[in-house]
Every structure is written in C-alpha cells, then in structure tokens.
Amino acid sequence: MKAVILAAGQGTRLRPLTNHLPKCLVEVHGKPLLQYQLESLERVGIRDCVIVVGYLGHLVERRFGRRFGSVRITYITNEIFETTNNIYSLWLARREMNDDVLLLECDLLFDEDLLRDLKLSLCPDVAVVDGFNSSMDGTVILAQEGVSTSMVLKSQQSTGFNYQSALKTVNIYALCRDTMGQKFLPALDNYVTQGLTNEFYEAVIAQLIAQGDLQLGVHLTGTRKWTEIDTEDDLRRAERIFPDSLQGRYTGPAGSGTREATERMAATTATGRFRQT
C-alpha cells in the first residue's frame, strides 16, 4: 500500500499562522501535523508516501527530505494551487497511484489504529466515517449494511437535508489497485480534462458510487479519536482531544504551545533559515 497526502492548500483560515508556513507544518504540542501522519504511516508499515505540495511546498521538502524513518517520500508540486482545488492536486499524483492507495489530507490528526483497521479490512475500498453531529460540516455518506449508497458533498446539501442517518467523512480513504486503475483514475482524468479543476476529489467518488461503479465500504471510527484542523479554535480542540498521546510521541525540542511554537517556526522561516529553491 502507498500513502498519498494532499498538502497543497494555503490554509487561509489559519492565518496569521500560515502567512509564512504551509498548513501541514502548523504545530500541535510542538510538532507539525504532517509529522504525526508520517509517524503513523511508519508504525503501521507503509513504506511509500507521496506528498502533493503547493503553497510554500519547498518548506515541506526541506523539513522532511526524501525519507522519514523507513518511509520513502516522493514530492509532487501543484504549481497552480491558488486557482485549483484538491481534485487537481490528486490528479497530478496519478502516475504514482499504481498500487493500493491510502489517501489522506494533511490537516488531520487521528488515532493511528484507524490505519491498522483499514489494512485489516475485508473491503478493498473503504472510507473512514463518523456519526454526523451539528458541529460538523462537509461531505457526508449515506450507507446501508456497511456500504455507501451515496456521497453528498457540502454544496449539494440543500436546506432541509436530512442528516439523521448521515455519516461524516474523515477524509481517510483506502482504494485498491484495481479500483484506482480501472475506475477512479479514468474518472479523475475525465474531470480534469473537462476543466473541472476547482472541484473536490470527492466529486469523483460520489459519481462512481452513483453510477454503481464503486462499492465503497464504510469504517466507523468508533472509539478511535480524530479531528480536522482548519482554524485556531480547531488547534486548541486538537490539543484537548489528544492531550498526552500525541505529546508523548514527540522526540524533538519541547514546544511551548501551539500558537507560540508555530509562530516561532514561521518567524525562523521568514528570516531566511529556509530558502525557497
């Protein structure tokens, strides 16, 4: 299995923390978000990772290089990240998706056992989901007997949409090699060649489910913890959700809190310790 991490966005809702720092390098308990993900990949035995960067992407490569422990890293750059969405970033990585693929977004913190669950799943194609609650927004899945019947993007959730049986996508997917090559990549390519580069990649998954071309299993998080980080409030919540387990894994210099540590790293970047190449 090969991991693909999407990390090209600008993280505008995290400004000023992201004025001089890509979102995936924003810190929780003194450690970058992306480092948590790479550590998890290494511990569950995934040895190849593709990271699609864009905004300040050179800082990501300088921070982690071409190898993180036993994980080999390949970088792909979305040069037009300002005018495209993650469907285009994922399309740029299409030639690397020649294996079973674990797809992640860089703004997630999660119990690494979720990845172990996916590796052990009997379903070849799986989405990690959670029960929907009023604090959530974004793409949801409707399912029956553990299989998706439809995926509904936020833009398609009209007033009065019934969330009672909706499952919130966690933005962790596992797609097998056959599905990638025969279904997903052709559909992804079709979107981009039509110029639909400002869409979310979930639009492709939604289409395949609607056409009956993808039997996407759903894996409930259950007691596994996760959170998505888009704002400073999300950062504070992440530190509450993962108070000790994350902090205990950190082996570098001690951080002094999320905002302070991130601003310190951003200031270092701005003064030239990291040069754009």
Long-range contacts (C-beta under 8 A, 24 or more apart in sequence): 1-46, 1-99, 1-100, 1-101, 1-102, 1-119, 1-174, 2-46, 2-48, 2-49, 2-50, 2-96, 2-97, 2-98, 2-99, 2-100, 2-101, 2-102, 3-41, 3-46, 3-48, 3-49, 3-50, 3-101, 3-102, 3-103, 3-104, 4-49, 4-50, 4-51, 4-52, 4-90, 4-93, 4-96, 4-97, 4-101, 4-102, 4-103, 4-104, 5-34, 5-37, 5-49, 5-50, 5-51, 5-52, 5-104, 5-105, 5-106, 6-52, 6-86, 6-89, 6-90, 6-103, 6-104, 6-105, 6-106, 7-34, 7-51, 7-52, 7-53, 7-54, 7-57, 7-60, 7-105, 7-106, 8-52, 8-53, 8-54, 8-55, 8-57, 8-77, 8-78, 8-81, 8-86, 8-89, 9-54, 9-55, 9-81, 9-86, 9-106, 10-54, 10-55, 10-81, 10-82, 11-55, 11-107, 11-230, 13-230, 13-231, 14-229, 14-230, 14-231, 14-232, 14-235, 16-263, 17-232, 17-259, 17-262, 17-263, 17-266, 18-55, 19-266, 20-56, 20-266, 20-267, 20-269, 20-270, 21-56, 21-59, 21-262, 21-265, 21-266, 21-269, 22-53, 22-55, 22-56, 22-57, 22-59, 22-60, 23-55, 23-106, 23-107, 23-229, 24-60, 24-106, 24-107, 25-59, 25-60, 25-63, 25-265, 26-229, 26-235, 26-258, 26-262, 27-255, 27-258, 27-261, 27-262, 27-265, 28-109, 28-229, 28-235, 28-238, 28-239, 28-242, 28-246, 28-258, 29-239, 29-242, 29-246, 29-247, 29-250, 29-255, 29-258, 30-247, 30-250, 30-252, 30-253, 30-254, 30-255, 30-256, 30-257, 30-261, 31-246, 31-249, 31-250, 31-252, 31-255, 32-63, 33-106, 33-107, 33-108, 33-109, 33-229, 34-60, 34-63, 34-64, 34-106, 35-64, 35-68, 36-109, 36-246, 36-249, 37-104, 37-106, 37-108, 38-64, 38-68, 38-69, 38-71, 38-73, 39-68, 39-69, 39-112, 39-249, 40-110, 40-112, 40-115, 41-71, 41-102, 41-115, 42-68, 42-69, 42-70, 42-71, 43-112, 44-112, 44-115, 44-116, 44-119, 45-119, 46-71, 46-102, 46-115, 47-71, 47-72, 48-72, 48-74, 48-99, 49-73, 49-74, 50-74, 50-75, 50-76, 50-93, 50-96, 50-97, 51-75, 51-76, 51-106, 52-76, 52-77, 52-78, 52-89, 52-90, 52-92, 52-93, 53-77, 53-78, 54-78, 54-79, 54-81, 54-89, 55-81, 55-82, 56-269, 58-274, 58-276, 58-277, 59-269, 59-274, 62-274, 83-197, 83-198, 84-197, 84-198, 85-197, 85-198, 85-199, 85-200, 86-200, 86-201, 87-188, 87-191, 87-192, 87-196, 87-197, 87-198, 87-199, 87-200, 87-201, 87-203, 87-204, 88-192, 88-197, 88-198, 90-188, 90-201, 91-188, 91-189, 91-191, 91-192, 91-197, 94-185, 94-188, 94-189, 97-180, 97-185, 98-177, 98-180, 98-181, 99-177, 99-180, 100-174, 100-175, 100-176, 100-177, 100-180, 101-173, 101-174, 101-175, 101-177, 101-180, 102-172, 102-173, 102-174, 103-172, 103-173, 103-174, 103-175, 104-171, 104-172, 105-171, 105-228, 107-228, 107-229, 107-230, 108-170, 108-171, 108-172, 108-226, 108-227, 108-228, 108-229, 109-226, 109-227, 109-229, 109-238, 109-241, 109-242, 109-246, 110-170, 110-172, 110-224, 110-225, 110-226, 110-227, 111-224, 111-225, 111-226, 113-224, 114-170, 114-172, 114-219, 114-221, 114-224, 114-226, 115-172, 117-219, 117-224, 118-172, 118-174, 118-219, 119-174, 121-174, 121-217, 121-219, 123-215, 123-216, 123-217, 123-219, 124-175, 124-176, 124-178, 124-179, 125-173, 125-174, 125-175, 125-176, 125-179, 125-214, 125-215, 125-216, 125-217, 126-173, 126-174, 126-216, 126-217, 126-218, 126-219, 127-169, 127-170, 127-172, 127-173, 127-205, 127-216, 127-217, 127-218, 127-219, 128-169, 128-170, 128-171, 128-172, 128-173, 128-219, 128-221, 128-226, 129-167, 129-168, 129-169, 129-170, 129-218, 129-219, 129-220, 129-221, 130-167, 130-168, 130-170, 130-220, 130-221, 130-226, 131-167, 131-168, 131-220, 132-163, 132-166, 132-167, 132-168, 133-168, 136-168, 138-168, 138-169, 139-168, 139-169, 139-200, 139-202, 140-166, 140-167, 140-168, 140-169, 141-166, 141-167, 141-169, 141-216, 141-218, 142-166, 142-167, 143-167, 143-218, 146-217, 146-218, 147-215, 147-216, 147-217, 147-218, 148-209, 148-214, 148-215, 148-216, 148-217, 148-218, 149-209, 150-206, 150-209, 150-210, 151-202, 151-205, 151-206, 151-209, 151-216, 152-206, 153-200, 153-202, 153-203, 153-206, 167-218, 167-220, 169-202, 170-221, 170-226, 170-228, 171-228, 173-205, 179-214, 183-208, 183-213, 183-214, 184-208, 184-214, 187-213, 232-259, 235-259
